[in-house]
Amino acid sequence: MNTIEKFDSHVMGTYGRCGIVLEKGSGRTAADENGKKYIDFGSGIGVNCLGYCDEDWADAVCAQVRSIQHTSNYYYTRVQADFAEKLSEVTGYGRMFFGNSGAEANECAIKIARKYSFDKYSTKERCNIITLTDSFHGRTVTTLSATGQDAFHNYFFPFTEGFINVKANDIDDLRAKLDGGVCAVMFEFIQGEGGVNVLDGDFVREIFRLCAENDVLTIADEVQTGAGRTGTFLTSEQFGVKPDITTLAKGVAGGVPVGICLAGEKCGDVLTKGTHGSTFGGNPLACAGGLAVISKVGNPSFLAEVKEKGDYFKKKLMEIPEVSGVDGMGLMMGVSFKTRSAAEVFAACHEKGLLVLTAKTKLRLLPPLNITYNEIDEGIEILRSVLV
């Protein structure tokens, strides 16, 4: 029985997997069990922000494995304290909660928003959270309820109440629905799973203006856009705003599961003893990986290179005749085609040794942040050959 047959005979079929068995990786290149190499333009959906087995990252995680791999949250660890301090330095947030995934980070944000409102206004009725159409916030029942895509609202009834969808970039719809029953507005600056859609600056500013006027919290889901993906550590920096709450996951620990809910002064002390928790939250391995990531990604010169590489990527992509447009920021891109379907291109790229992603009708590219210009050129030549 080969690897795929063995896997499929035991594991639930919840993913549409490709017929590739990845065995090892180095830098920005992965290899399957037959030795075929793949340039990676997907980085595990943005997780491997430093590529495969970055030497400094691997040394940090391995050293932590040989020191202490887990404690419960009855106790403190130095690596968790150091990671929290570094995150505060690069993000400007004073308080945070550690979990294990983006969905957990978003669940924490939802709980903070509802408890903030309940504590201050002493009513259960001020509990609604506005989210946007085409948003994606996770796979738990509550974060699926928050997700503004009808395709996900099936099977698992009843869904969690208290979420109101507003059309992305529709200021009038936002104004009409932000009433006295709303405690928070939750959004992605760039909708990843929804199609790599960038929010308009005017719409973002109106979210913050209305929320400030009505004591409504702002929650930025930066699970995919955070940790340097768009050329600043947080994408909010490029919009000139600071949300009350920001959630992170994916690339922030470089490949070890982590979820982080960052809270500002207004709501940093809302969750108290016993109101939230996570057995694995703040795991020492994740914190060690996160420290290694921040030591590189938190560097302004590194982030400037991410922006420059993103500009170069877009220029090279737009030179391909079949490409009709490139959306996104930094090294988060959604590529549209004139005649080809993203699904078709996705499969053809894999055949030729290029790992890519899709987001609705677009090819989605989330390459490692330390990808070289030569690797960009090599991968784009593969894409060009597919599109001829």
C-alpha positions as CSV (number, residue, x, y, z in Angstrom):
1,M,0.0,0.0,0.0
2,N,1.5,3.4,-1.0
3,T,1.4,6.5,1.1
4,I,-1.7,8.0,-0.4
5,E,-3.7,4.7,-0.2
6,K,-2.6,4.3,3.4
7,F,-3.5,7.8,4.3
8,D,-6.9,7.7,2.5
9,S,-7.8,4.4,4.2
10,H,-7.5,6.0,7.7
11,V,-8.0,9.8,7.5
12,M,-11.3,11.6,7.0
13,G,-11.6,12.9,3.5
14,T,-12.2,16.6,4.4
15,Y,-9.7,18.0,1.9
16,G,-9.4,17.9,-1.9
17,R,-5.8,16.8,-1.8
18,C,-3.4,16.8,-4.8
19,G,-1.7,13.5,-5.5
20,I,1.7,14.7,-4.2
21,V,3.5,13.3,-1.2
22,L,5.9,16.0,0.1
23,E,8.8,14.5,2.1
24,K,11.3,17.2,2.7
25,G,12.1,20.9,2.0
26,S,15.0,23.3,2.0
27,G,14.7,27.1,1.5
28,R,11.9,27.8,-1.0
29,T,12.0,24.3,-2.5
30,A,10.1,21.1,-1.5
31,A,10.7,17.6,-2.7
32,D,8.3,14.7,-3.0
33,E,9.0,11.1,-2.0
34,N,10.2,10.4,-5.5
35,G,12.7,13.2,-5.4
36,K,10.8,15.6,-7.7
37,K,11.4,19.2,-6.7
38,Y,8.8,22.0,-6.5
39,I,9.3,25.8,-6.1
40,D,6.9,26.9,-3.5
41,F,4.7,29.9,-4.2
42,G,2.2,28.9,-1.5
43,S,4.3,28.3,1.7
44,G,1.7,26.1,3.2
45,I,-1.0,28.7,2.8
46,G,1.3,31.4,4.2
47,V,2.6,29.4,7.1
48,N,6.2,28.8,6.1
49,C,7.1,32.5,5.9
50,L,10.8,31.7,6.0
51,G,10.6,28.7,3.7
52,Y,11.4,25.2,4.6
53,C,13.7,24.5,7.6
54,D,15.3,27.9,7.8
55,E,18.5,27.2,9.8
56,D,18.0,29.8,12.5
57,W,14.3,28.8,12.9
58,A,15.1,25.1,13.0
59,D,17.9,25.6,15.6
60,A,15.6,27.6,17.8
61,V,12.8,25.0,17.7
62,C,15.2,22.1,18.2
63,A,16.9,23.7,21.1
64,Q,13.5,24.3,22.7
65,V,12.5,20.6,22.1
66,R,15.6,19.6,24.1
67,S,14.8,22.1,26.9
68,I,11.1,21.8,27.7
69,Q,8.4,21.1,25.1
70,H,5.3,21.8,27.1
71,T,3.9,23.0,30.4
72,S,0.3,23.7,31.3
73,N,-0.7,27.3,31.8
74,Y,-0.5,26.9,35.5
75,Y,3.1,27.8,35.1
76,Y,5.3,30.4,33.3
77,T,8.1,29.9,30.8
78,R,10.7,32.3,29.8
79,V,10.3,31.7,26.1
80,Q,6.6,32.6,26.3
81,A,7.4,35.8,28.1
82,D,10.2,36.7,25.6
83,F,7.8,36.0,22.6
84,A,5.1,38.2,24.2
85,E,7.5,41.0,24.8
86,K,8.8,40.9,21.2
87,L,5.3,40.8,19.8
88,S,4.4,43.8,21.8
89,E,7.4,45.7,20.5
90,V,6.7,45.0,16.8
91,T,2.9,45.4,17.0
92,G,2.3,48.1,19.7
93,Y,-0.2,45.9,21.5
94,G,0.2,45.5,25.3
95,R,-1.9,42.4,25.9
96,M,-2.4,39.1,24.1
97,F,-3.8,35.6,24.4
98,F,-2.1,32.6,22.9
99,G,-4.0,29.8,21.2
100,N,-3.2,27.3,18.4
101,S,-4.9,28.5,15.2
102,G,-6.5,31.4,13.5
103,A,-10.0,30.1,14.4
104,E,-9.0,30.1,18.1
105,A,-7.6,33.6,17.9
106,N,-10.9,34.8,16.3
107,E,-13.0,33.0,18.9
108,C,-11.0,34.8,21.6
109,A,-11.6,38.1,19.8
110,I,-15.4,37.4,19.6
111,K,-15.5,36.6,23.3
112,I,-13.6,39.8,24.2
113,A,-16.0,42.0,22.1
114,R,-19.1,40.5,23.7
115,K,-17.7,40.6,27.3
116,Y,-16.5,44.1,26.8
117,S,-20.0,45.2,25.8
118,F,-21.7,43.1,28.5
119,D,-19.4,44.4,31.3
120,K,-19.8,48.1,30.3
121,Y,-23.5,48.2,29.3
122,S,-24.9,45.3,31.5
123,T,-27.1,43.9,28.7
124,K,-27.0,40.7,26.6
125,E,-28.7,42.5,23.7
126,R,-25.6,44.5,22.7
127,C,-23.9,41.4,21.3
128,N,-24.0,41.5,17.5
129,I,-20.8,41.5,15.4
130,I,-20.7,42.8,11.9
131,T,-18.6,40.8,9.4
132,L,-18.2,41.3,5.7
133,T,-19.4,39.4,2.7
134,D,-16.7,37.1,1.2
135,S,-14.9,37.0,4.6
136,F,-13.4,33.9,6.1
137,H,-12.8,33.6,9.9
138,G,-12.3,29.9,10.6
139,R,-13.9,26.4,10.7
140,T,-15.4,26.2,14.2
141,V,-19.1,26.6,14.3
142,T,-18.9,30.2,15.7
143,T,-16.2,31.3,13.2
144,L,-18.1,29.7,10.4
145,S,-21.1,31.7,11.5
146,A,-18.9,34.8,11.4
147,T,-17.7,34.0,7.9
148,G,-19.6,35.9,5.2
149,Q,-19.9,33.3,2.6
150,D,-23.2,31.3,2.1
151,A,-21.2,28.3,0.8
152,F,-20.0,27.6,4.4
153,H,-23.4,28.0,5.9
154,N,-24.7,24.5,5.6
155,Y,-24.9,21.1,7.3
156,F,-23.9,22.2,10.8
157,F,-27.2,23.8,12.1
158,P,-27.9,25.6,14.3
159,F,-25.2,28.2,13.6
160,T,-24.1,30.7,16.3
161,E,-26.4,33.7,16.4
162,G,-25.3,37.3,16.5
163,F,-23.5,37.9,13.2
164,I,-24.6,40.5,10.6
165,N,-23.1,40.6,7.2
166,V,-22.3,43.9,5.5
167,K,-21.3,44.1,1.8
168,A,-17.5,44.7,1.6
169,N,-16.7,48.3,0.7
170,D,-20.4,49.4,0.9
171,I,-20.4,52.3,3.3
172,D,-24.1,52.8,3.1
173,D,-24.7,49.2,4.1
174,L,-22.3,49.6,7.0
175,R,-24.1,52.7,8.2
176,A,-27.5,51.1,8.0
177,K,-26.5,48.0,10.0
178,L,-24.3,49.5,12.7
179,D,-27.0,50.1,15.3
180,G,-27.3,49.9,19.1
181,G,-27.1,46.1,19.1
182,V,-23.6,45.9,17.6
183,C,-20.6,45.4,19.8
184,A,-17.9,44.9,17.2
185,V,-17.0,45.1,13.5
186,M,-14.7,42.2,12.3
187,F,-12.9,42.3,9.0
188,E,-9.9,41.3,6.9
189,F,-7.9,44.1,5.3
190,I,-7.4,41.7,2.4
191,Q,-9.9,38.8,2.1
192,G,-7.7,35.8,1.4
193,E,-10.1,32.9,1.0
194,G,-12.7,35.2,-0.3
195,G,-10.6,36.0,-3.5
196,V,-7.7,38.2,-2.4
197,N,-9.9,41.3,-2.2
198,V,-8.4,44.5,-0.8
199,L,-10.7,46.7,1.2
200,D,-11.0,50.3,0.1
201,G,-9.3,52.8,2.3
202,D,-12.4,55.0,2.6
203,F,-14.4,52.0,3.7
204,V,-11.8,51.1,6.4
205,R,-11.7,54.7,7.7
206,E,-15.5,54.7,7.9
207,I,-15.4,51.5,10.0
208,F,-13.1,53.2,12.4
209,R,-15.0,56.5,12.5
210,L,-18.4,54.8,13.2
211,C,-17.0,52.4,15.7
212,A,-15.3,55.2,17.6
213,E,-18.5,57.2,17.7
214,N,-20.5,54.3,19.0
215,D,-18.0,52.5,21.4
216,V,-18.0,49.5,19.0
217,L,-14.8,47.5,18.9
218,T,-12.8,47.0,15.7
219,I,-11.4,43.5,15.1
220,A,-8.9,42.9,12.4
221,D,-8.4,39.3,11.3
222,E,-4.8,39.3,10.1
223,V,-4.4,35.6,10.2
224,Q,-3.3,35.6,6.6
225,T,-2.1,39.2,6.2
226,G,-0.1,39.5,9.4
227,A,3.5,38.7,10.2
228,G,5.0,40.7,7.3
229,R,3.0,39.1,4.5
230,T,2.1,42.5,2.9
231,G,5.3,44.4,3.6
232,T,4.6,45.7,7.1
233,F,4.4,43.5,10.2
234,L,0.6,44.3,10.4
235,T,-1.3,45.3,7.3
236,S,-3.2,47.8,9.5
237,E,0.0,49.9,9.4
238,Q,-0.5,50.5,5.7
239,F,-4.1,51.7,6.2
240,G,-3.1,54.1,9.0
241,V,-5.3,52.6,11.7
242,K,-4.9,50.5,14.8
243,P,-7.8,48.1,15.6
244,D,-8.8,47.4,19.1
245,I,-8.1,43.7,18.5
246,T,-5.9,42.0,15.9
247,T,-5.7,38.3,15.4
248,L,-2.6,36.4,14.0
249,A,-1.7,32.8,13.2
250,K,-0.3,31.1,10.1
251,G,3.2,32.6,9.4
252,V,3.9,34.1,12.8
253,A,5.6,31.0,14.2
254,G,7.1,29.8,10.8
255,G,5.5,26.4,10.8
256,V,4.5,25.5,14.4
257,P,0.8,25.9,15.2
258,V,0.0,29.1,16.9
259,G,-2.9,31.6,17.2
260,I,-2.6,35.0,18.8
261,C,-5.3,37.5,19.9
262,L,-3.8,41.0,20.4
263,A,-5.8,43.5,22.4
264,G,-5.3,47.2,22.9
265,E,-5.7,49.4,26.0
266,K,-9.5,49.6,25.6
267,C,-10.1,45.9,26.0
268,G,-6.8,44.3,27.0
269,D,-8.0,43.4,30.5
270,V,-11.5,42.2,29.6
271,L,-10.8,38.5,29.9
272,T,-10.1,37.6,33.5
273,K,-9.2,34.3,35.3
274,G,-11.4,31.5,34.2
275,T,-13.1,33.3,31.3
276,H,-10.9,31.7,28.6
277,G,-8.1,29.2,28.2
278,S,-6.2,26.8,25.9
279,T,-4.2,23.7,26.9
280,F,-1.6,24.1,24.2
281,G,-1.8,28.0,24.0
282,G,1.7,29.5,24.3
283,N,3.4,26.2,23.7
284,P,7.2,26.7,24.1
285,L,7.9,25.2,20.6
286,A,5.5,27.7,19.0
287,C,7.0,30.6,21.0
288,A,10.6,29.6,20.1
289,G,9.6,29.5,16.4
290,G,7.8,32.8,16.8
291,L,10.9,34.5,18.3
292,A,13.0,33.2,15.3
293,V,10.4,34.6,12.9
294,I,10.2,38.0,14.5
295,S,14.0,38.3,14.7
296,K,14.0,38.4,10.9
297,V,10.5,39.5,9.8
298,G,10.3,42.3,12.4
299,N,13.3,44.0,10.8
300,P,12.3,47.1,8.8
301,S,14.8,46.3,6.0
302,F,13.4,42.8,5.6
303,L,9.8,44.2,5.4
304,A,11.0,46.8,2.8
305,E,12.3,43.9,0.7
306,V,8.9,42.1,0.9
307,K,7.3,45.2,-0.6
308,E,9.9,45.4,-3.3
309,K,9.6,41.7,-4.2
310,G,5.8,42.1,-4.3
311,D,6.2,44.9,-6.8
312,Y,8.6,42.8,-8.9
313,F,6.3,39.8,-8.8
314,K,3.4,41.9,-10.1
315,K,5.4,43.4,-12.9
316,K,6.6,40.0,-14.0
317,L,3.1,38.5,-13.8
318,M,1.6,41.3,-15.8
319,E,4.1,40.6,-18.6
320,I,2.3,37.3,-19.2
321,P,-0.3,37.8,-21.9
322,E,-2.9,35.5,-20.3
323,V,-2.8,37.4,-17.0
324,S,-5.6,40.1,-16.8
325,G,-4.8,41.4,-13.4
326,V,-3.0,41.0,-10.0
327,D,-4.7,42.0,-6.8
328,G,-3.2,42.1,-3.3
329,M,-0.3,43.7,-1.4
330,G,3.3,42.7,-0.9
331,L,3.7,38.9,-1.2
332,M,-0.1,38.2,-1.0
333,M,-1.3,38.1,-4.6
334,G,-4.4,37.0,-6.5
335,V,-3.9,36.5,-10.2
336,S,-6.8,36.7,-12.7
337,F,-6.7,35.2,-16.2
338,K,-8.3,36.1,-19.4
339,T,-9.4,32.6,-20.6
340,R,-8.0,30.0,-18.2
341,S,-9.6,28.8,-15.0
342,A,-7.6,29.0,-11.7
343,A,-8.3,25.3,-11.0
344,E,-6.9,24.3,-14.3
345,V,-3.8,26.4,-13.9
346,F,-3.4,25.1,-10.3
347,A,-3.2,21.5,-11.5
348,A,-0.9,22.3,-14.4
349,C,1.6,24.2,-12.2
350,H,1.9,21.2,-9.9
351,E,2.7,18.9,-12.9
352,K,5.6,21.3,-13.8
353,G,7.0,21.7,-10.3
354,L,5.4,24.8,-8.9
355,L,3.2,24.8,-5.8
356,V,0.4,27.4,-5.9
357,L,-3.0,28.1,-4.3
358,T,-6.4,29.2,-5.5
359,A,-8.9,31.7,-4.0
360,K,-12.3,31.4,-5.8
361,T,-11.6,32.4,-9.5
362,K,-8.0,33.6,-8.9
363,L,-4.7,31.8,-8.6
364,R,-3.4,32.8,-5.1
365,L,0.3,33.3,-4.4
366,L,1.8,33.4,-0.9
367,P,5.5,32.7,-1.4
368,P,7.9,32.6,1.5
369,L,8.9,36.1,2.5
370,N,12.6,35.4,2.0
371,I,12.2,34.1,-1.6
372,T,15.0,35.2,-3.9
373,Y,14.6,37.1,-7.2
374,N,16.0,34.1,-9.1
375,E,13.4,31.9,-7.5
376,I,10.7,34.3,-8.4
377,D,11.9,34.3,-12.0
378,E,12.1,30.5,-12.1
379,G,8.6,30.1,-10.7
380,I,7.1,32.7,-13.1
381,E,8.7,31.0,-16.0
382,I,6.9,27.7,-15.0
383,L,3.6,29.7,-14.7
384,R,4.3,31.3,-18.1
385,S,4.9,27.9,-19.7
386,V,1.6,26.6,-18.3
387,L,-0.3,29.6,-19.7
388,V,1.1,29.4,-23.2
